[in-house]
C-alpha cells in the first residue's frame, strides 16, 4: 500500500534557551504546501518527518492516520470529526469507504477506500448535523444525525461486520 509517505531527516536545533522537541514525542501539523500532514518526531538527536496525504474534496479536507505507535501517539490538527474503524473482533481496519452527508442536503463527501489507509479518518467540516455511512467488505454501518460542533472534536467509533475474506489489517501493539 503506497501511503505517499516521505521520510526526511534534518538535524534538530536546540540553540541557547530554545526548547527542542521531547525525545520520542510526535507532533502533527499541516505542511506548508497544504496538501500533507507532517508528523515530526525527535529520534537520536535528529528530527524525523513523515508525511500523510491531506485530501481536499470541494470544501472538505480529510486525512487518514493511526498506523503504528508514532501515528497513534501524535497530536493532530483539531479537525471536528474523527472516525475510528473496527470490524468484528479486529481492533482496527483500513480500506473503509465513507460517505458524509449533511442532514440539510447539499454535496456529500465521499472518501474512497484507498484513501483510508489507517484506522482513523479526520475530517474538517463545518458545524452541523451529518449522516455518516461506512462500508467495509460489503457491509455498511450508518450513523444518522451526528452533531458536529465548532471548536470541538467529535470522535465516532464505527464497527462494521467482519469480512470473512481476510481483508483489513489486525492491530498489533
C-alpha positions as CSV (number, residue, x, y, z in Angstrom):
1,X,0.0,0.0,0.0
2,X,1.6,3.3,-1.1
3,X,0.8,5.9,1.5
4,X,2.8,8.6,-0.2
5,X,4.9,8.7,2.9
6,X,8.1,10.6,2.5
7,X,10.9,10.5,5.1
8,X,13.1,13.5,5.6
9,X,15.9,13.8,8.1
10,X,17.1,17.1,9.5
11,X,19.3,17.9,12.4
12,X,17.3,19.2,15.4
13,X,18.3,22.6,16.6
14,X,18.5,23.5,20.3
15,X,20.1,26.9,20.5
16,X,20.6,28.9,23.7
17,X,17.5,28.7,25.9
18,X,15.4,27.4,22.9
19,X,13.5,24.3,23.9
20,X,13.6,21.3,21.5
21,X,11.0,18.7,20.9
22,X,10.9,16.0,23.6
23,X,12.6,12.7,22.5
24,X,10.0,10.4,21.1
25,X,7.1,12.9,21.1
26,X,5.2,13.0,17.8
27,X,3.8,16.3,16.7
28,X,1.5,16.7,13.7
29,X,0.8,19.8,11.6
30,X,-0.5,20.8,8.2
31,X,2.5,21.1,5.9
32,X,3.4,24.4,4.3
33,X,2.1,23.1,0.9
34,X,-1.3,22.5,2.5
35,X,-1.5,19.0,0.9
36,X,0.2,16.9,3.6
37,X,0.1,16.3,7.4
38,X,3.7,16.3,8.7
39,X,4.4,14.0,11.6
40,X,7.6,15.2,13.3
41,X,9.5,13.2,15.9
42,X,12.9,13.6,17.6
43,X,14.9,10.3,17.2
44,X,18.6,10.0,18.4
45,X,19.0,13.8,18.2
46,X,17.5,14.1,14.7
47,X,14.2,15.3,13.6
48,X,12.4,12.7,11.5
49,X,9.4,13.9,9.4
50,X,6.8,11.5,7.9
51,X,4.1,12.9,5.7
52,X,0.5,11.7,5.3
53,X,-1.6,12.9,2.3
54,X,-4.2,15.7,3.2
55,X,-7.0,15.3,0.7
56,X,-9.4,18.0,-0.5
57,X,-12.8,17.4,-1.9
58,X,-14.7,20.6,-2.5
59,X,-14.8,22.5,0.8
60,X,-13.9,19.4,2.8
61,X,-10.4,18.3,3.9
62,X,-9.5,14.9,5.3
63,X,-6.7,12.6,6.1
64,X,-6.2,9.0,7.4
65,X,-3.8,8.0,10.1
66,X,-3.3,5.6,13.1
67,X,-0.9,3.1,11.7
68,X,1.9,2.4,14.1
69,X,2.6,3.7,17.5
70,X,4.0,7.0,16.3
71,X,0.9,7.9,14.4
72,X,-1.4,6.8,17.2
73,X,0.6,8.9,19.7
74,X,0.6,12.1,17.6
75,X,-1.2,15.3,18.5
76,X,-3.2,16.0,15.3
77,X,-4.7,19.3,14.0
78,X,-8.1,19.7,15.6
79,X,-10.4,18.6,12.7
80,X,-14.0,18.5,14.0
81,X,-14.7,14.8,13.2
82,X,-12.6,11.7,13.9
83,X,-13.8,8.3,12.7
84,X,-12.3,5.2,14.2
85,X,-12.9,1.9,12.2
86,X,-13.1,-1.6,13.6
87,X,-14.6,-4.8,12.3
88,X,-15.8,-7.8,14.3
89,X,-13.1,-8.7,16.8
90,X,-10.4,-6.8,14.9
91,X,-9.1,-3.8,16.9
92,X,-8.9,-1.8,13.7
93,X,-9.4,-2.0,10.0
94,X,-8.3,0.0,6.9
95,X,-9.8,0.3,3.5
96,X,-13.2,1.6,4.6
97,X,-15.1,3.8,2.2
98,X,-17.0,6.6,3.8
99,X,-19.8,9.0,2.8
100,X,-20.7,12.0,4.9
101,X,-23.9,13.9,4.0
102,X,-25.3,17.0,5.7
103,X,-28.7,16.4,7.1
104,X,-29.7,19.6,5.3
105,X,-28.7,18.1,2.0
106,X,-26.1,19.5,-0.4
107,X,-22.9,18.0,-1.6
108,X,-21.9,14.8,0.1
109,X,-18.2,13.9,0.9
110,X,-17.3,10.5,-0.4
111,X,-13.9,9.1,0.7
112,X,-12.8,6.1,-1.3
113,X,-11.4,3.1,0.5
114,X,-7.9,3.5,-1.0
115,X,-7.6,6.9,0.9
116,X,-8.4,5.3,4.2
117,X,-5.0,3.7,4.8
118,X,-5.2,3.9,8.6
119,X,-8.0,3.1,11.1
120,X,-8.6,6.8,11.8
121,X,-10.2,9.3,9.4
122,X,-10.0,13.0,10.4
123,X,-12.5,15.3,8.6
124,X,-12.5,19.1,8.5
125,X,-16.1,20.1,8.0
126,X,-18.4,22.9,9.3
127,X,-20.6,22.6,12.4
128,X,-23.9,20.9,11.7
129,X,-25.7,17.6,11.6
130,X,-24.4,14.8,9.4
131,X,-25.2,11.2,8.4
132,X,-22.2,9.0,8.2
133,X,-22.0,5.8,6.2
134,X,-19.0,3.4,6.4
135,X,-18.7,0.5,4.0
136,X,-16.2,-2.4,4.5
137,X,-16.2,-5.7,2.8
138,X,-19.7,-5.2,1.5
139,X,-21.1,-4.4,5.0
140,X,-22.4,-0.9,5.9
141,X,-22.9,0.9,9.1
142,X,-24.9,4.1,9.1
143,X,-25.0,6.7,11.8
144,X,-27.7,9.4,11.4
145,X,-27.9,12.9,12.8
146,X,-24.3,13.2,14.1
147,X,-23.8,16.6,15.6
148,X,-20.5,18.3,14.9
149,X,-19.8,21.5,16.9
150,X,-17.4,24.3,16.2
151,X,-14.2,24.2,18.3
152,X,-14.8,20.6,19.4
153,X,-13.8,17.2,18.1
154,X,-16.4,14.5,17.8
155,X,-15.0,11.0,17.9
156,X,-17.1,8.2,16.4
157,X,-16.3,4.5,16.6
158,X,-17.7,2.6,13.7
159,X,-17.7,-1.2,14.0
160,X,-18.6,-2.8,10.7
161,X,-19.3,-6.5,10.3
162,X,-16.1,-8.6,9.9
163,X,-15.3,-9.6,6.3
164,X,-14.7,-13.3,6.2
165,X,-12.4,-12.8,3.2
166,X,-9.5,-11.7,5.4
167,X,-9.2,-8.1,4.2
168,X,-8.2,-5.4,6.5
169,X,-5.3,-5.3,9.0
170,X,-5.4,-6.6,12.5
171,X,-3.7,-4.4,15.1
172,X,-0.7,-5.5,16.9
173,X,0.7,-3.4,19.7
